[in-house]
Amino acid sequence: MNRALLVIDVQNEYFTGALPITHPTGHLEQILGVMDAAAKKSLPTVVIRHHQLDSDSPIFRKGSTEWELHPEVEKRRYDLLIDKTLPGSFTLTGLEEWLKSSGIGTLTICGYMTHICCDTTARQAMHRGYNVEFLSDATGTLPVANSAGAVTAEELHRSILCAQQMMISEVLDSKAWIERI
């Protein structure tokens, strides 16, 4: 089946903003590497960008520097830019229509954050009948602490990857994916 690379929310918010991604090490380099490999093989690439509907939001405020794509992603080749306002890349966007019209059957997930937008998008894709590949070293997260408890970035990342591998996605690293394509 034809494959497309989804590059989810690789925006400045995760580098210079309020949500610095800390795990795994080298996550941005891996994302850029898979983007370059996809370009070399002429695989369709969709870049997805998040913004909050609340124009006063302290994070992902549309038009802010933190909302912008990371400059290294911005300068690379991609076929489509999708803006979204919710965690799932299919929700209230034209992603599914574009994938269908392009004959895509397999989606490769990379970007941020492993446990929210990447996880949600992978689940949505599987529910819609797509084969899903989830790149373990080209997704990333941060430590989380809230009223439900606290978890390190490593624990959170590993937990999501294990859950994805159970029946939603095939989890693999960037090197294996690049060899596959």
C-alpha positions as a Python dict, from the first residue, in 0.01 Angstrom:
ca = {
    (1, 'M'): (0, 0, 0),
    (2, 'N'): (109, 354, -60),
    (3, 'R'): (263, 520, 242),
    (4, 'A'): (260, 879, 372),
    (5, 'L'): (472, 1034, 646),
    (6, 'L'): (284, 1245, 902),
    (7, 'V'): (505, 1501, 1077),
    (8, 'I'): (294, 1607, 1372),
    (9, 'D'): (334, 1940, 1554),
    (10, 'V'): (708, 1993, 1518),
    (11, 'Q'): (669, 2352, 1628),
    (12, 'N'): (882, 2597, 1822),
    (13, 'E'): (660, 2552, 2132),
    (14, 'Y'): (851, 2228, 2195),
    (15, 'F'): (1193, 2393, 2170),
    (16, 'T'): (1172, 2755, 2284),
    (17, 'G'): (824, 2757, 2439),
    (18, 'A'): (653, 2617, 2746),
    (19, 'L'): (671, 2247, 2651),
    (20, 'P'): (1035, 2141, 2595),
    (21, 'I'): (1057, 1784, 2467),
    (22, 'T'): (1317, 1589, 2665),
    (23, 'H'): (1289, 1226, 2551),
    (24, 'P'): (1418, 1045, 2355),
    (25, 'T'): (1755, 1205, 2293),
    (26, 'G'): (1801, 1308, 1931),
    (27, 'H'): (1428, 1320, 1852),
    (28, 'L'): (1452, 1621, 1619),
    (29, 'E'): (1745, 1475, 1424),
    (30, 'Q'): (1547, 1154, 1374),
    (31, 'I'): (1241, 1347, 1250),
    (32, 'L'): (1454, 1542, 1004),
    (33, 'G'): (1622, 1220, 893),
    (34, 'V'): (1292, 1050, 813),
    (35, 'M'): (1170, 1362, 633),
    (36, 'D'): (1486, 1359, 421),
    (37, 'A'): (1449, 986, 350),
    (38, 'A'): (1083, 1035, 250),
    (39, 'A'): (1182, 1319, 16),
    (40, 'K'): (1454, 1107, -142),
    (41, 'K'): (1200, 829, -211),
    (42, 'S'): (926, 1077, -317),
    (43, 'L'): (697, 956, -37),
    (44, 'P'): (412, 1196, 36),
    (45, 'T'): (474, 1398, 352),
    (46, 'V'): (206, 1580, 549),
    (47, 'V'): (314, 1840, 804),
    (48, 'I'): (58, 1906, 1076),
    (49, 'R'): (52, 2220, 1288),
    (50, 'H'): (-151, 2275, 1606),
    (51, 'H'): (-306, 2592, 1743),
    (52, 'Q'): (-539, 2666, 2031),
    (53, 'L'): (-878, 2817, 1953),
    (54, 'D'): (-841, 3055, 2248),
    (55, 'S'): (-649, 3351, 2107),
    (56, 'D'): (-521, 3431, 2459),
    (57, 'S'): (-377, 3082, 2510),
    (58, 'P'): (-26, 3080, 2659),
    (59, 'I'): (67, 2786, 2431),
    (60, 'F'): (23, 2725, 2057),
    (61, 'R'): (-119, 3075, 2006),
    (62, 'K'): (-177, 3109, 1632),
    (63, 'G'): (62, 3361, 1480),
    (64, 'S'): (310, 3348, 1769),
    (65, 'T'): (674, 3247, 1725),
    (66, 'E'): (612, 2931, 1930),
    (67, 'W'): (322, 2830, 1701),
    (68, 'E'): (546, 2837, 1393),
    (69, 'L'): (697, 2520, 1254),
    (70, 'H'): (1052, 2445, 1363),
    (71, 'P'): (1271, 2616, 1099),
    (72, 'E'): (1436, 2287, 997),
    (73, 'V'): (1095, 2132, 926),
    (74, 'E'): (973, 2445, 750),
    (75, 'K'): (1257, 2437, 499),
    (76, 'R'): (1215, 2068, 409),
    (77, 'R'): (991, 1931, 135),
    (78, 'Y'): (634, 1842, 223),
    (79, 'D'): (321, 1791, 16),
    (80, 'L'): (52, 1927, 245),
    (81, 'L'): (25, 2147, 554),
    (82, 'I'): (-273, 2071, 781),
    (83, 'D'): (-375, 2302, 1064),
    (84, 'K'): (-560, 2144, 1354),
    (85, 'T'): (-710, 2256, 1685),
    (86, 'L'): (-756, 1920, 1859),
    (87, 'P'): (-512, 1634, 1932),
    (88, 'G'): (-625, 1409, 1646),
    (89, 'S'): (-497, 1506, 1303),
    (90, 'F'): (-816, 1373, 1141),
    (91, 'T'): (-1056, 1581, 1354),
    (92, 'L'): (-1202, 1881, 1169),
    (93, 'T'): (-929, 1874, 903),
    (94, 'G'): (-905, 1767, 540),
    (95, 'L'): (-645, 1497, 614),
    (96, 'E'): (-862, 1194, 542),
    (97, 'E'): (-992, 1331, 214),
    (98, 'W'): (-637, 1402, 97),
    (99, 'L'): (-515, 1057, 201),
    (100, 'K'): (-803, 887, 18),
    (101, 'S'): (-756, 1093, -297),
    (102, 'S'): (-384, 1010, -286),
    (103, 'G'): (-445, 635, -246),
    (104, 'I'): (-261, 614, 87),
    (105, 'G'): (-303, 297, 294),
    (106, 'T'): (-13, 320, 542),
    (107, 'L'): (63, 615, 769),
    (108, 'T'): (396, 669, 941),
    (109, 'I'): (374, 878, 1259),
    (110, 'C'): (651, 1107, 1383),
    (111, 'G'): (650, 1428, 1585),
    (112, 'Y'): (510, 1548, 1916),
    (113, 'M'): (391, 1461, 2169),
    (114, 'T'): (408, 1085, 2180),
    (115, 'H'): (129, 1059, 2436),
    (116, 'I'): (-122, 1311, 2300),
    (117, 'C'): (-129, 1409, 1933),
    (118, 'C'): (81, 1121, 1795),
    (119, 'D'): (-109, 861, 2000),
    (120, 'T'): (-450, 1010, 1914),
    (121, 'T'): (-372, 1035, 1543),
    (122, 'A'): (-244, 676, 1531),
    (123, 'R'): (-562, 552, 1702),
    (124, 'Q'): (-781, 754, 1464),
    (125, 'A'): (-590, 615, 1165),
    (126, 'M'): (-628, 254, 1281),
    (127, 'H'): (-1001, 306, 1340),
    (128, 'R'): (-1029, 430, 981),
    (129, 'G'): (-857, 121, 841),
    (130, 'Y'): (-506, 254, 781),
    (131, 'N'): (-193, 54, 858),
    (132, 'V'): (6, 258, 1107),
    (133, 'E'): (382, 276, 1167),
    (134, 'F'): (485, 463, 1484),
    (135, 'L'): (847, 580, 1494),
    (136, 'S'): (984, 523, 1844),
    (137, 'D'): (1284, 756, 1815),
    (138, 'A'): (1118, 1021, 1595),
    (139, 'T'): (839, 1097, 1841),
    (140, 'G'): (900, 1265, 2173),
    (141, 'T'): (759, 1369, 2505),
    (142, 'L'): (832, 1537, 2837),
    (143, 'P'): (776, 1460, 3206),
    (144, 'V'): (418, 1511, 3323),
    (145, 'A'): (289, 1590, 3672),
    (146, 'N'): (-74, 1668, 3746),
    (147, 'S'): (-352, 1576, 3988),
    (148, 'A'): (-347, 1216, 3858),
    (149, 'G'): (20, 1170, 3947),
    (150, 'A'): (363, 1211, 3795),
    (151, 'V'): (554, 1024, 3527),
    (152, 'T'): (897, 1070, 3373),
    (153, 'A'): (929, 1135, 3002),
    (154, 'E'): (1096, 795, 2959),
    (155, 'E'): (815, 610, 3140),
    (156, 'L'): (545, 794, 2948),
    (157, 'H'): (711, 738, 2611),
    (158, 'R'): (771, 368, 2676),
    (159, 'S'): (414, 316, 2799),
    (160, 'I'): (263, 472, 2489),
    (161, 'L'): (491, 274, 2258),
    (162, 'C'): (394, -51, 2434),
    (163, 'A'): (24, 34, 2406),
    (164, 'Q'): (62, 128, 2038),
    (165, 'Q'): (236, -201, 1959),
    (166, 'M'): (-42, -406, 2118),
    (167, 'M'): (-286, -360, 1828),
    (168, 'I'): (-279, -8, 1693),
    (169, 'S'): (59, 43, 1528),
    (170, 'E'): (377, -129, 1434),
    (171, 'V'): (639, 45, 1647),
    (172, 'L'): (981, 69, 1487),
    (173, 'D'): (1280, 300, 1493),
    (174, 'S'): (1381, 540, 1218),
    (175, 'K'): (1667, 327, 1091),
    (176, 'A'): (1440, 25, 1035),
    (177, 'W'): (1178, 246, 868),
    (178, 'I'): (1432, 404, 633),
    (179, 'E'): (1560, 58, 537),
    (180, 'R'): (1199, -50, 472),
    (181, 'I'): (1115, 233, 234),
}
